[in-house]
Amino acid sequence: MQEEILLQHLEELAGKLEICVRNENISMDESSSTGGLCRVEGQYILILNSKADVQDKIQVMIKALQNFDLDKIYIKPAVRRLLDDQQ
């Protein structure tokens, strides 16, 4: 599966879980992050560094989504395999 399409599927999955995905301009020095999951006033927010490459964004999304119960949500088989393989 192409990385851009995979990222799109992961963003759709985040939406099903009511996670707000935001691409933010985070400075890219050695101490910067590619993003992560946080919770603000009960709302989950997944921040992705807009300057990060697609593969880094995918890894941040996978790590964040693994914190949730995904068993009762339909996920495309290729995406589910990726989530399961990364655990």
Secondary structure, DSSP 8 states (H G I E B T S, - for coil): --HHHHHHHHHHHHHHTT-EEEEE----STT--SEEEEEETTEEEEEEETTS-HHHHHHHHHHHHTTS--TTS---HHHHHHHHHT-
